[in-house]
Amino acid sequence: MRVRGHLPIRLQAGPAIHTVGTVTADLFDPGAMYDDDYLHFFATSGAGAAPTHGAVVGTAYTGTSAADIVWRLLDLAPGMSVLDLACGHGVLANLLAARGCRVTGLDSSTIFLDRARADATAMGVEVEYVSGDMRELPPWTGRFDRVVNWTTAFGYFDDATNRAVLTETARVLRSGGKIAMDLDNTTMFLMSYTPSRITATQQNGDMLVDRHHLDPLTGRFEVERTVVRDGRVRKLTFVKRLFAFPEIRDWLIVSGFTSVAGYGEDGQPLKADHYRMVVIAELP
Ligand SMILES: C[S@@+](CC[C@H](N)C(=O)[O-])C[C@H]1O[C@@H](n2cnc3c(N)ncnc32)[C@H](O)[C@@H]1O
């Protein structure tokens, strides 16, 4: 059993680490966050839907432009084996499979994986979708040519565990393998910070309303979300870690990667006013 940390919107300073077995406790309930409501708001417009978890709204990619950037920055080629780590509902995984890669998608949300499988079938592509936890990957040592980790799908745990996820990722890559991580660009994120916002709305009045809190002692962005759907209201919380490029670069290097580079959502070298930070790292 895993003990879940609670997220008071102004919670205590410093990481709360509760270790149960070999996996560190969640800081929020991923089942409450990554559910059918999430798909309702963020996956309704097909491959182009782009969830936003920060103060910056709707800015980055269509599914196709994400696939284009990953293809170029990771030197992808048909036949390569690719792990989409925390693949969500499979937008990128399915597109990379359509371009000829042998894709495995791993995620902890069965609702998302069901949607990913259905979309793969509709697109006529084959992807191996696996239910799993990025903190403890299957015995895939050295299996993949490339790993993609897209749309801020990293930084949900205490820092020791976040770092362990990078070590796990290095383990499943072959020598010379590469990872692409798509994260918030912290400079732009902070420039557009607001204490609260309506994150998503629909014609029928459904909406997501978020209250934000930044904890400079942990580097975490903490969100209290109110979900309004069909007249029903519920609350959830989630957190994500914000990174400056030098910090995530150093974490990757400690995990065994080299040649770490940063780009924006257009694939150009990272600048302060890019919305996204795409980090490319290579194993020796
Ligand atoms: C922001 S979504 C990004 C999904 C996808 N990469 C995309 O671009 O749409 C984050 C994903 O991380 C997954 N996730 C959260 N905690 C996880 C864990 N411990 N192990 C594996 N996946 C996890 C969620 O289920 C969700 O699909």
The ligand as an ORCA input file, in Angstrom:
! r2SCAN-3c Opt
* xyz 0 1
  C       0.772     15.706    -17.986
  S       0.388     14.059    -18.388
  C       1.336     13.858    -19.861
  C       0.893     12.695    -20.674
  C       1.541     12.545    -22.046
  N       2.978     12.401    -21.947
  C       1.153     13.677    -22.951
  O       2.046     14.317    -23.527
  O      -0.038     13.932    -23.137
  C       1.302     13.179    -17.170
  C       1.150     11.688    -17.232
  O       1.941     11.088    -16.200
  C       1.262      9.929    -15.772
  N       1.798      9.534    -14.472
  C       1.675     10.168    -13.302
  N       2.331      9.507    -12.339
  C       2.881      8.418    -12.935
  C       3.695      7.340    -12.474
  N       4.075      7.258    -11.193
  N       4.096      6.417    -13.355
  C       3.713      6.475    -14.654
  N       2.936      7.459    -15.144
  C       2.537      8.427    -14.295
  C      -0.188     10.351    -15.745
  O      -1.084      9.266    -15.713
  C      -0.260     11.183    -17.014
  O      -0.625     10.392    -18.111
*
